[in-house]
Amino acid sequence: MSQQGNKKTMIGLVASDKMTKTVVVEVTRKMRHAVYHKYIQRRTRYKAHDANDECQVGDRVLIEECRPLSKDKRWRVKRIIERAV
């Protein structure tokens, strides 16, 4: 019996779509610097599964956590929030 809890979701920009059925999504977050107390931006890049190959570079997408699909792909594109111009 498998237990399904709440899956993590993140919003990010598609940075690369050169792979088949895979996109690289860049998620930006703001954090406070430990010493200088200024807010700085940190980015993390995730490989996400795009089953229909419909994402393009610059799209804003919602990704959700899933089972491991390959060596470093553990996210899937849930929906495209905003298309690139």
C-alpha positions as CSV (number, residue, x, y, z in Angstrom):
1,M,0.0,0.0,0.0
2,S,1.5,3.3,-1.0
3,Q,0.9,6.5,0.9
4,Q,0.5,9.7,-1.0
5,G,1.1,12.9,1.0
6,N,1.2,16.4,-0.1
7,K,3.7,16.9,-3.0
8,K,6.0,19.9,-3.1
9,T,5.3,22.5,-5.8
10,M,7.5,25.3,-7.1
11,I,7.2,28.1,-9.7
12,G,10.1,28.8,-12.0
13,L,11.2,29.8,-15.5
14,V,12.2,27.3,-18.2
15,A,15.9,27.8,-18.9
16,S,16.4,25.1,-21.4
17,D,14.3,22.8,-23.6
18,K,16.9,21.1,-25.7
19,M,16.3,17.6,-24.3
20,T,13.4,15.5,-25.4
21,K,10.6,15.3,-22.8
22,T,12.8,17.2,-20.3
23,V,13.1,20.9,-19.4
24,V,15.4,22.7,-17.0
25,V,13.5,25.0,-14.7
26,E,15.2,27.7,-12.8
27,V,13.6,28.6,-9.4
28,T,14.7,31.9,-7.8
29,R,14.3,32.5,-4.1
30,K,15.3,35.4,-1.9
31,M,17.3,34.8,1.3
32,R,18.8,37.1,3.9
33,H,22.6,37.3,4.1
34,A,23.9,36.0,7.4
35,V,26.4,38.8,8.0
36,Y,25.2,41.8,6.0
37,H,21.4,41.2,6.4
38,K,20.7,42.2,2.8
39,Y,18.3,40.2,0.7
40,I,20.1,38.3,-2.1
41,Q,18.7,36.1,-4.8
42,R,19.6,32.4,-5.0
43,R,18.7,30.2,-7.9
44,T,18.3,26.4,-8.2
45,R,17.9,24.5,-11.4
46,Y,15.7,21.4,-11.6
47,K,15.2,19.0,-14.4
48,A,11.5,18.4,-14.9
49,H,9.6,15.9,-17.0
50,D,7.5,17.5,-19.8
51,A,5.6,14.6,-21.4
52,N,4.2,16.5,-24.4
53,D,7.2,18.7,-25.2
54,E,5.1,21.8,-25.0
55,C,7.3,24.1,-22.8
56,Q,9.6,26.7,-24.4
57,V,12.4,28.8,-23.0
58,G,11.0,31.7,-21.0
59,D,7.7,30.0,-20.0
60,R,6.7,30.3,-16.3
61,V,5.7,26.8,-15.1
62,L,4.5,25.1,-12.0
63,I,6.5,21.9,-11.2
64,E,5.6,19.2,-8.7
65,E,7.6,16.6,-7.0
66,C,7.3,13.0,-8.3
67,R,9.1,9.7,-8.1
68,P,12.7,9.5,-9.6
69,L,12.3,9.4,-13.4
70,S,16.0,9.3,-14.2
71,K,19.4,9.9,-12.5
72,D,18.6,13.6,-11.7
73,K,15.0,14.1,-12.8
74,R,12.6,14.1,-9.8
75,W,10.1,16.8,-10.9
76,R,7.3,17.0,-13.5
77,V,5.7,20.0,-15.1
78,K,2.2,20.3,-13.7
79,R,1.0,23.3,-15.8
80,I,2.3,26.3,-17.8
81,I,1.3,29.4,-15.9
82,E,2.5,32.0,-18.5
83,R,3.9,31.6,-22.0
84,A,7.0,33.4,-23.2
85,V,6.4,36.4,-25.4
